[in-house]
């Protein structure tokens, strides 16, 4: 599959993934309460963002026909 996520977008995804992973850990420990989403849900979302940022490939972008990656 061709890359479809640009460098800035990938960096933001990795940053958001790390932040959500930290929040998930705090929610699992009970330090922070998360009203709607559980710690497991936050962890899954964080993992998806980290994988998409690291590989620079997004399945949703592919399904919608979006390509934000310049030619490498």
Buried (B, 14 or more C-beta within 10 A) or exposed (E): EEBBBBEEBBEBBBEBBBEBBEBBBBBBEEEBEBEEBEBEBBBBBBBBBBBBBEEBBBEEBEEEEEEBBEEE
